[in-house]
Amino acid sequence: MTMHTRTLGTTGPHVSALGLGCMGMSALYGDADRAESVATIHAALEAGVTLLDTGDFYGMGHNEMLIGEALRAAPAARRDQAQISVKFGALRGPAGDWMGYDARPAAVKNFAAYSLQRLGVDHIDVYRLSRLDPGVPIEETVGAIAELVEKGYVRHIGLSEVGAGTLRRAAATAPISDLQIEYSLISRGIEAEILPTARELGIAVTAYGVLSRGLISGHFTADRRLAAGDFRAMSPRFQGENLQHNLNLVEALRKIAEQKGVSVAQIAIAWVLSRGEDIVPLVGARRRDRLAESLGALDVRLDESDLRAIEEAVPADAAAGERYSAQQMAHLDSER
């Protein structure tokens, strides 16, 4: 396995070719084992992964505290290499219900203060609004993060799930290092306008959902029973005929993976890696074995014939169902 670094935008930090998305260790995908989660973070750091991604609303602070615990127990050299990306702005009630977004400048600074405390760090490497707040101009939100940068509490400004127009307005306000957005073989909406705009502006992309929440991992089956509270139970792509259609795409992809002697997950991650040096895939491994499989994608080389075969097996727009429910899609500036 060869680990190399990529730069998040023209002004961003150097991070490993893959990042670790830690959300599933705390929320939305059923119960996770805390000790195994910490061990997985340690294994990622040991393997050379530098980017750890979280959100202050993942488990209502649980995820940040988990990462803080893992970093405190890690060797100093590994702890120092970690680059932490934090999303903020989502409002949740005591029962876990979603209550909208708050991107007012005062709220930005308040959220950051709590994140620094929970993480046990003196700065956040990349700080980003989780979803656009329709009631607050993006210039005001980015300006507030820029003030945190000036004071040393934040190193770089990021965004999440915003469209090309918002990207331009934000970049005109302050340097933007990175856009976090869903991108995978079956979620390619960014290719038409958002990705070209990001590249024009020198903004890198952190791609989440590279395995579409496990759907194209090669491990998901039609008869799988999802735990209570698992986000996928309400996801259109995991429902009825949509699920079977999408799993048929996975089987087509599996034939290509088997010919190369790799797993479905590895070839799906390798495809995202092949899209450009400015794209860093996040892998949502919750266990060390899944992490090891994902890291194996770094050794997969896709030539032109491989890429053509993958495109034929899983064409753009081949997936059945939206990536979020209609209510959640309404909050995505990137879809407008």
C-alpha positions as CSV (number, residue, x, y, z in Angstrom):
1,M,0.0,0.0,0.0
2,T,1.3,3.4,-1.0
3,M,0.0,6.4,0.9
4,H,0.6,9.8,-0.6
5,T,-0.7,13.3,0.2
6,R,-3.0,15.7,-1.6
7,T,-3.6,19.4,-1.0
8,L,-7.0,20.6,-0.1
9,G,-7.2,23.5,-2.5
10,T,-4.6,26.1,-3.2
11,T,-4.6,27.3,0.4
12,G,-5.4,24.1,2.2
13,P,-3.4,21.6,4.3
14,H,-1.7,18.5,2.9
15,V,-3.7,15.4,3.7
16,S,-3.5,11.7,2.9
17,A,-5.0,10.4,-0.3
18,L,-7.9,9.0,1.7
19,G,-9.6,10.5,4.7
20,L,-11.6,8.7,7.5
21,G,-15.2,9.8,7.9
22,C,-16.1,9.1,11.5
23,M,-19.8,9.8,11.5
24,G,-20.9,6.1,11.5
25,M,-19.0,5.6,14.8
26,S,-21.6,7.8,16.5
27,A,-24.8,8.2,14.5
28,L,-27.2,7.2,11.7
29,Y,-26.0,3.6,11.0
30,G,-26.9,1.7,14.1
31,D,-24.8,0.9,17.2
32,A,-21.0,1.0,17.0
33,D,-18.4,-0.4,19.3
34,R,-16.6,2.4,21.1
35,A,-13.3,0.5,21.6
36,E,-13.3,-0.7,18.0
37,S,-14.0,2.8,16.8
38,V,-11.0,4.2,18.7
39,A,-8.9,1.3,17.5
40,T,-10.0,2.0,13.9
41,I,-8.9,5.7,14.2
42,H,-5.6,4.6,15.6
43,A,-5.2,2.1,12.8
44,A,-5.9,4.8,10.2
45,L,-3.3,7.1,11.7
46,E,-0.8,4.3,11.8
47,A,-1.4,3.6,8.1
48,G,-0.7,7.3,7.3
49,V,-4.3,8.6,7.1
50,T,-4.2,12.3,8.2
51,L,-7.7,13.6,7.5
52,L,-10.4,12.8,10.2
53,D,-13.8,14.1,9.4
54,T,-16.6,14.8,11.9
55,G,-19.5,17.1,12.6
56,D,-20.5,18.7,15.9
57,F,-24.0,17.2,15.5
58,Y,-22.9,13.6,15.0
59,G,-24.3,12.0,18.0
60,M,-24.8,15.5,19.5
61,G,-21.1,15.9,20.3
62,H,-20.4,12.2,20.8
63,N,-18.3,11.9,17.6
64,E,-16.0,14.9,18.5
65,M,-15.5,13.5,22.0
66,L,-14.7,10.1,20.5
67,I,-12.0,11.6,18.2
68,G,-10.6,13.6,21.1
69,E,-10.3,10.4,23.2
70,A,-8.6,8.6,20.3
71,L,-6.2,11.4,19.8
72,R,-5.2,11.6,23.4
73,A,-4.4,7.9,23.4
74,A,-2.5,8.0,20.2
75,P,1.3,8.4,20.1
76,A,2.4,12.0,19.9
77,A,3.7,11.7,16.3
78,R,0.4,10.2,15.1
79,R,-1.6,12.7,17.0
80,D,0.3,15.6,15.5
81,Q,-0.2,14.4,11.9
82,A,-4.0,14.4,12.3
83,Q,-6.0,17.1,10.3
84,I,-9.5,17.5,11.7
85,S,-12.4,18.6,9.6
86,V,-15.5,19.7,11.4
87,K,-19.0,20.5,10.0
88,F,-21.3,22.7,12.0
89,G,-24.7,24.5,11.8
90,A,-27.2,21.6,12.0
91,L,-29.7,22.0,14.9
92,R,-31.0,18.9,16.7
93,G,-33.4,18.3,19.5
94,P,-32.9,16.0,22.6
95,A,-34.7,13.2,20.7
96,G,-32.3,13.5,17.8
97,D,-34.8,15.3,15.6
98,W,-33.5,17.8,13.0
99,M,-34.5,21.4,13.4
100,G,-32.9,23.3,10.6
101,Y,-29.6,25.2,10.3
102,D,-28.0,28.2,12.0
103,A,-25.2,29.9,10.2
104,R,-25.3,33.3,12.0
105,P,-21.8,34.7,12.8
106,A,-22.5,34.5,16.5
107,A,-23.6,30.9,16.2
108,V,-20.5,30.0,14.1
109,K,-18.3,31.1,16.9
110,N,-20.4,29.4,19.6
111,F,-20.3,26.1,17.7
112,A,-16.5,26.4,17.3
113,A,-16.0,27.0,21.0
114,Y,-17.8,23.8,21.9
115,S,-16.0,21.8,19.2
116,L,-12.6,22.9,20.4
117,Q,-13.5,21.8,23.9
118,R,-14.9,18.4,22.9
119,L,-12.0,17.6,20.6
120,G,-9.5,18.7,23.1
121,V,-7.5,20.8,20.6
122,D,-6.5,24.4,20.2
123,H,-7.5,24.7,16.6
124,I,-9.7,23.1,13.9
125,D,-7.9,22.4,10.6
126,V,-10.9,22.7,8.3
127,Y,-14.1,24.3,9.6
128,R,-17.2,24.1,7.4
129,L,-20.9,24.9,7.4
130,S,-22.8,21.6,7.0
131,R,-25.6,22.9,4.9
132,L,-26.5,26.4,3.6
133,D,-28.7,28.4,6.0
134,P,-31.2,30.1,3.7
135,G,-31.7,32.9,6.2
136,V,-28.0,33.9,6.4
137,P,-25.9,35.1,3.4
138,I,-22.9,32.9,2.8
139,E,-20.7,35.9,3.0
140,E,-21.6,36.5,6.6
141,T,-20.9,32.9,7.6
142,V,-17.6,32.7,5.7
143,G,-16.6,36.0,7.2
144,A,-17.2,34.7,10.7
145,I,-15.0,31.6,10.0
146,A,-12.4,34.0,8.5
147,E,-12.3,35.8,11.9
148,L,-11.7,32.5,13.6
149,V,-8.8,31.9,11.2
150,E,-7.3,35.3,12.0
151,K,-7.5,34.4,15.7
152,G,-5.9,31.0,15.2
153,Y,-8.9,28.9,16.2
154,V,-9.4,27.6,12.6
155,R,-6.7,27.0,10.0
156,H,-8.8,26.6,6.8
157,I,-12.3,27.4,5.6
158,G,-14.4,24.7,3.9
159,L,-17.9,24.3,2.6
160,S,-20.3,21.4,2.4
161,E,-23.0,20.6,-0.2
162,V,-23.2,24.0,-1.9
163,G,-23.7,24.8,-5.5
164,A,-21.5,26.7,-8.0
165,G,-23.0,30.1,-7.3
166,T,-22.5,29.8,-3.6
167,L,-18.9,28.6,-4.1
168,R,-18.2,31.7,-6.1
169,R,-19.7,34.1,-3.5
170,A,-17.9,32.3,-0.7
171,A,-14.5,32.4,-2.5
172,A,-15.0,36.1,-3.2
173,T,-15.3,36.6,0.6
174,A,-12.3,34.6,1.9
175,P,-10.0,31.8,0.7
176,I,-11.9,28.5,0.5
177,S,-9.8,25.4,0.8
178,D,-12.3,22.6,0.2
179,L,-15.8,21.6,-0.7
180,Q,-17.2,18.5,0.9
181,I,-19.9,16.9,-1.2
182,E,-21.2,13.5,-2.1
183,Y,-19.4,11.9,-5.1
184,S,-19.4,8.3,-6.2
185,L,-20.0,6.0,-9.1
186,I,-23.7,6.4,-8.5
187,S,-23.7,10.1,-7.3
188,R,-22.1,12.1,-10.1
189,G,-24.1,15.3,-10.1
190,I,-21.1,17.5,-9.3
191,E,-19.5,16.7,-12.7
192,A,-21.5,19.1,-14.8
193,E,-21.0,22.4,-13.0
194,I,-19.8,22.2,-9.3
195,L,-16.6,20.3,-9.9
196,P,-15.5,22.5,-12.8
197,T,-16.2,25.6,-10.7
198,A,-14.3,24.3,-7.8
199,R,-11.3,23.6,-10.0
200,E,-11.5,27.0,-11.6
201,L,-11.4,28.6,-8.1
202,G,-8.6,26.3,-6.8
203,I,-10.9,24.6,-4.3
204,A,-10.4,20.9,-3.6
205,V,-13.2,18.3,-3.1
206,T,-13.6,16.0,-0.1
207,A,-15.8,13.3,-1.5
208,Y,-18.1,11.6,1.0
209,G,-20.5,8.7,0.3
210,V,-17.9,7.1,-2.0
211,L,-19.6,3.7,-1.3
212,S,-23.0,5.3,-1.2
213,R,-23.5,4.4,2.5
214,G,-22.5,0.8,1.9
215,L,-24.8,0.3,-1.1
216,I,-21.9,-0.2,-3.5
217,S,-19.5,-1.7,-1.0
218,G,-20.2,-5.2,-2.2
219,H,-21.3,-6.2,1.3
220,F,-24.9,-5.0,1.3
221,T,-27.6,-7.6,0.5
222,A,-31.3,-7.2,-0.3
223,D,-32.4,-9.2,2.7
224,R,-30.3,-7.2,5.2
225,R,-32.2,-5.9,8.2
226,L,-31.3,-2.5,9.3
227,A,-31.0,-1.5,12.9
228,A,-33.4,1.0,14.5
229,G,-32.3,4.5,13.6
230,D,-30.3,3.5,10.6
231,F,-30.5,6.3,8.1
232,R,-30.6,3.9,5.2
233,A,-34.1,2.6,6.3
234,M,-35.5,5.9,4.9
235,S,-33.1,6.4,2.0
236,P,-34.8,6.1,-1.4
237,R,-31.9,4.1,-2.9
238,F,-32.4,1.4,-0.3
239,Q,-36.1,0.9,-0.8
240,G,-37.9,-1.8,-2.7
241,E,-37.3,-2.0,-6.4
242,N,-34.7,0.8,-6.2
243,L,-32.6,-1.4,-3.9
244,Q,-32.7,-4.4,-6.3
245,H,-31.9,-2.2,-9.3
246,N,-28.9,-0.7,-7.5
247,L,-27.7,-4.0,-6.3
248,N,-27.8,-5.2,-9.9
249,L,-25.3,-2.4,-10.7
250,V,-23.1,-3.7,-7.9
251,E,-23.1,-7.2,-9.4
252,A,-22.0,-5.7,-12.7
253,L,-19.2,-3.9,-10.9
254,R,-18.3,-7.0,-9.1
255,K,-17.4,-8.8,-12.3
256,I,-14.9,-6.1,-13.1
257,A,-13.4,-6.2,-9.6
258,E,-13.0,-10.0,-9.7
259,Q,-11.2,-9.7,-13.0
260,K,-8.7,-7.4,-11.4
261,G,-8.5,-9.5,-8.2
262,V,-9.8,-6.7,-5.9
263,S,-13.0,-6.1,-4.0
264,V,-16.1,-4.1,-5.1
265,A,-15.4,-1.5,-2.5
266,Q,-11.8,-1.1,-3.6
267,I,-12.7,-0.6,-7.2
268,A,-15.4,1.9,-6.3
269,I,-13.0,3.9,-4.1
270,A,-10.2,3.6,-6.8
271,W,-12.6,5.1,-9.3
272,V,-13.1,8.2,-7.2
273,L,-9.3,8.4,-6.7
274,S,-8.9,8.3,-10.5
275,R,-11.1,11.5,-10.9
276,G,-8.2,13.8,-10.0
277,E,-5.5,14.7,-7.5
278,D,-7.7,17.4,-6.1
279,I,-10.3,14.9,-4.8
280,V,-9.9,13.2,-1.4
281,P,-12.3,10.3,-0.8
282,L,-13.7,9.9,2.7
283,V,-14.1,6.2,3.8
284,G,-16.6,5.6,6.5
285,A,-15.0,2.6,8.1
286,R,-16.2,1.8,11.6
287,R,-14.0,-1.3,12.0
288,R,-10.4,-2.1,11.3
289,D,-11.1,-4.8,8.7
290,R,-13.3,-2.5,6.6
291,L,-10.6,0.2,7.0
292,A,-7.9,-2.2,5.7
293,E,-10.1,-3.1,2.7
294,S,-10.6,0.6,1.9
295,L,-6.9,1.4,2.2
296,G,-6.3,-1.4,-0.3
297,A,-7.9,0.8,-3.0
298,L,-4.7,2.9,-3.0
299,D,-2.9,0.0,-4.7
300,V,-5.6,-0.4,-7.4
301,R,-4.6,1.0,-10.8
302,L,-7.3,1.6,-13.3
303,D,-6.3,2.0,-16.9
304,E,-8.4,3.3,-19.7
305,S,-10.0,-0.1,-20.5
306,D,-10.9,-0.5,-16.8
307,L,-12.5,2.9,-16.7
308,R,-14.5,2.2,-19.9
309,A,-15.7,-1.1,-18.4
310,I,-16.7,0.6,-15.2
311,E,-18.6,3.3,-17.1
312,E,-20.5,0.6,-19.1
313,A,-21.3,-1.3,-16.0
314,V,-22.4,1.7,-13.9
315,P,-23.2,4.6,-16.3
316,A,-23.8,8.1,-14.9
317,D,-27.3,8.5,-13.6
318,A,-27.8,4.7,-13.5
319,A,-28.8,4.7,-9.8
320,A,-32.5,4.3,-8.9
321,G,-33.8,6.7,-6.3
322,E,-32.5,10.1,-4.9
323,R,-29.6,10.1,-2.5
324,Y,-31.7,11.7,0.2
325,S,-35.4,11.9,1.0
326,A,-37.4,14.8,-0.6
327,Q,-37.3,16.7,2.7
328,Q,-33.5,16.4,3.0
329,M,-32.9,17.1,-0.7
330,A,-34.6,20.5,-0.1
331,H,-31.8,21.5,2.2
332,L,-29.1,20.8,-0.5
333,D,-27.9,24.0,-2.2
334,S,-25.9,21.8,-4.5
335,E,-29.2,20.4,-6.0
336,R,-30.7,23.8,-6.8
